[in-house]
Amino acid sequence: MADYKAPLQDMRFLLNEIFDAPGQWASLPGLSESVDPETADAILEEAGKIAAGTLAPINQSGDEQGCQWKDGEVTTPDGFKEAYQTFAEGGWVGLGGDPNYGGMGMPKSLVGQVEEMMQGANMAFGLCPMLTAGACLALHAHGSEELKEKYLPKMYDGTWSGAMDLTEPHAGTDLGIIRTKAKPNDDGSYSISGTKIFITWGEHDMAENIIHLVLAKLPDAPAGPKGISLFLVPKYEVNEDDSLGARNNVSCGSLEEKMGIHGSATCVMNYDDARGWLVGEPNKGLMAMFTMMNYERLGVGIQGVGAAEASYQHALAYARERIQSRSPNGPQNPDKQADPIIVHPDVRRMLLKMKAHTEGSRAFITYVAQWLDQAKFAEDPEAKEKADGMVALLTPVAKAFLTDRALDTCVIGQQVYGGHGYIREWGQEQLVRDTRITQIYEGTNGIQAMDLMGRKVVGNGGKFFELFANDVADYINANQDDPAVADYIQPLAAVLERLSDVTESVIKAADGNPAEIGAAAVDYLDLFGLTAEAYLWVRMVQAAAPKAENDTSGFYTGKLKTARFFFDRILPQSVALAESIRNGGDSMMAFDEAEFG
Amino acid sequence: MADYKAPLQDMRFLLNEIFDAPGQWASLPGLSESVDPETADAILEEAGKIAAGTLAPINQSGDEQGCQWKDGEVTTPDGFKEAYQTFAEGGWVGLGGDPNYGGMGMPKSLVGQVEEMMQGANMAFGLCPMLTAGACLALHAHGSEELKEKYLPKMYDGTWSGAMDLTEPHAGTDLGIIRTKAKPNDDGSYSISGTKIFITWGEHDMAENIIHLVLAKLPDAPAGPKGISLFLVPKYEVNEDDSLGARNNVSCGSLEEKMGIHGSATCVMNYDDARGWLVGEPNKGLMAMFTMMNYERLGVGIQGVGAAEASYQHALAYARERIQSRSPNGPQNPDKQADPIIVHPDVRRMLLKMKAHTEGSRAFITYVAQWLDQAKFAEDPEAKEKADGMVALLTPVAKAFLTDRALDTCVIGQQVYGGHGYIREWGQEQLVRDTRITQIYEGTNGIQAMDLMGRKVVGNGGKFFELFANDVADYINANQDDPAVADYIQPLAAVLERLSDVTESVIKAADGNPAEIGAAAVDYLDLFGLTAEAYLWVRMVQAAAPKAENDTSGFYTGKLKTARFFFDRILPQSVALAESIRNGGDSMMAFDEAEFG
């Protein structure tokens, strides 16, 4: 298996040359003191080292060995405990956490890059700090001061990890019908009973304690999603002096056998009058979870980018080394029996599809992360409101579009290897198996599409959509005379118009026929993602063009050529998606059940 | 995991109502005596029973247990030996074999349906008879009468199995550079030495003997693909009286750890002066392999259809049972907490995409199989020549388009299950892992696309393509006034024109710039496949329409509605593919190597 190399140059290009992240950081009071370009650079550098040096080397062995369950205890694969120790001691878990509780207060635009490296090096491992950070966010936003002071510092520093306990055997997408119960005790705590499934890192041996955030129903709760509350349930109770107390009645009943991410524990968790504490208000648990969801969903998109980057790196190395057949333009390697496969047009097509999506996706992550930072730290209410809208709109796209394209990318990366791609040893098939989960968890990609089309677009009559469309249109208007982007301004305007047209037509069609939302949703999200990446590729061209003239590294000229490939060979999909959406939902809703077979 | 149900109704619909297979059989002298509609029907019925009753029940356990290697011996998963016995005794291995050597002489249009059921029920198992049948074909076409009499009967009856030994560690796509050597012995045999990898069912415990067809180089062989010969190397030598003799010096060095098809053994095979016999002429081994390739490649396409069908059956059953959330049109299941997910538009979109591709692909297989039968059995030289051209043209499409869409279909079928789709227990993730190999082996799908675009289209100036285009155009001309297909004739004509246009433009562009072939190839194959399926969906509509009026089963009305979905929501992709191809290969060939990263 090829090594993992942190894509630092591309990350710096995005932060410094495209998005002026240092400028944003300096302008936001909550950030201006915690981060500056030098600090950011040092963090990227160190994160790259830990990803490549500590996490990547145990990725394949973690997959082979998997987590093991015995009598309720979960043993992690060799090396995971030590890696977790290193990771926690480096302060990485609390990188984006609130400094008032021991976090490092870094912006998401930077934290997102760090996450990409961790996830790209070892997704199974990366899930543990990702879920801890997510649990911290929910606790931070909704927990009482007492809970925050008690739990956040040890979660930020990795001594304790976090887990999110939502799904039940009969309730996944539809959390409104969960059955886990919470009975109030006299001392202000609650007794939680029920069974949760698919709980990532719900039990393991890497941290001293595990803090579960659990959705459950109070005795008097109304039916449906408005009767769900959120509880904090620690594996070990925590004494007044912060030492660990009694073992709580929460236990891991078994691990799931799954397709991938074998290095991570996917747990069935049993609650038998486990002691918990309410987080936030009664019956507002689902709302509290959604606070965290925007971050987690972006985090899943980031997992996709990390995996795609890893697959691309391996495929590129293999395409340069593997010799097989001759170039259509005659031998390029005449002293050997064959040419390296990178000379073949179709291998180039595969590599460029991977490169275009991976780099476009990284840009998209950074774009969304900046809006998240704006939403969190902006003081101007109008700026904050706009940023909130953008985050709400873009998050499902980041989650679903980036993971759908990540699976495509990993499948292509496996294909470059031919038969060897199907063999475990080379690591490419693991990336496919691991990445596949990103399209499913934290809300399936179909659910993301419904969220986008239903809640975020139709739900407000296109108000959020206008924010995005204006951002792109403003860019077009401001830059249409720049010769650097002359080739791309018109195609960008065309795809934006295409997206705007179908947005309008679905909003109209959904009025009186709500099924049109679900019928359009997945194709619409795909079209949205392509439009956003087209926009970001033009911005990358604009930044790369002046440096391309004297570029001997190939980085900047490579950007220009990858953009050309994106517009020539990927963006045409937008035409098909728009046509498919315009054809409406009749063909799927007209079916009687018997007609399915 | 849901049961496997043989899709007999759809197979009969294709054979009897679309393609008039009985008419073709009766018209071909080599077939008219071996098959009639009653025989065919009985064969389908029995094949369905063995697929559902014998092979499907050991599919999941076979994946979990896998084949085990010890000291050169390979032990198959529990139940495989017994199932193989049943399968062989039923005469299924030699179903399409020459009756002069004990085969049943059945047409491919029928055998293809049987293969789909076997592969859909258990792909890992299905590979064994598939490779045996392939080896028989090559032997039948090129072996001496002595070899044929000695080996074919026991291979047809399953006593012995077959394997194809082509790939070496450094030589996959590029077989011209293989290193395995064959030295002539005084007795007319050859001593074969070398190492082969990725040999499917190269060693196992289900059959008494294993007959390897091995590519190797004679001492005086010219370099490259024109210096390769084909040899028959049995695991055990065969005595004059057909009893087994000495163990030959061919042995299995290890099994590959792979992504899926764990029930099958993927072997490293070592040859150490193993005794073999030349099949066909010296240095014409690659040609001899290609005889078999059209069948094997169609067989791989069939594997895709089988897996897609299985995934669809499971997904449909789950979508009907799983209750989650409410329909956008209000509760459909008011006495339960939620509606079955089949009410949701996006779940319907997923199911219909699966159904449209699976049924379209089955039609495509049958269409190609009929041309194969025509090529094999037609007596009129002109009819035979046309059929040969069609087979050459359509085979790479069947292999690559059907397996690419099969992976999509299996991924969708997994997605319908949400989180449960990622868990082993339900079987959907196994279908994804198993199906993934079909895009890789027997020539990667990229290689198929190059074969189509380079050899089959550009290579003869579009002559074969005209055969296909005329077939579709003739249909359009003959049926444009049929009200049953009025909605579809124009879109079909449009997509045919789109395909014809890009065919012409690539032929032109490739003149002087051969890289344009590889640059266009994969998109072109995809566009070709969509066009072919559009054509076949119109034919299915035409046959179903008269029966739909009084259809209470949903089968015929379902066909009409699935066609509508195909044209509304899938066929638009053809526009994007054509645009992408028209944009040419400059964007991929302009890259310097350093610019890839």
Interface residues (C-beta under 8 A of the other chain):
Chain A: T167 H170 A171 G172 T173 D174 G176 I177 I197 F198 E256 E257 K258 M259 G260 Y312 Q313 L316 R320 I323 Q324 S325 P328 N329 Q337 A338 I342 H344 P345 D346 V347 R348 R349 M350 L351 L352 K355 L407 V411 Q414 Q415 G418 G419 H420 G421 Y422 I423 R424 E425 E429 V432 R433 R436 I437 Q439 I440 Y441 T444 N445 G446 A449 M450 P514 A515 E516 I517 G518 A519 A521 V522 D523 S553 G554 F555 T557 G558 K561 R564 F565 D568 R569 I570 P572 Q573 S574 V575 A576 L577 E579 S580 N583 G584 G585 D586 S587 M588 M589 A590 F591 D592 E593 A594 E595 F596 G597
Chain B: T167 H170 A171 G172 T173 D174 G176 I177 I197 F198 E256 E257 K258 M259 G260 Y312 Q313 L316 R320 I323 Q324 S325 P328 N329 Q337 A338 I342 H344 P345 D346 V347 R348 R349 M350 L351 L352 K355 L407 V411 Q414 Q415 G418 G419 H420 G421 Y422 I423 R424 E425 E429 V432 R433 R436 I437 Q439 I440 Y441 T444 N445 G446 A449 M450 P514 A515 E516 I517 G518 A519 A521 V522 D523 S553 G554 F555 T557 G558 K561 R564 F565 D568 R569 I570 P572 Q573 S574 V575 A576 L577 E579 S580 N583 G584 G585 D586 S587 M588 M589 A590 F591 D592 E593 A594 E595 F596 G597
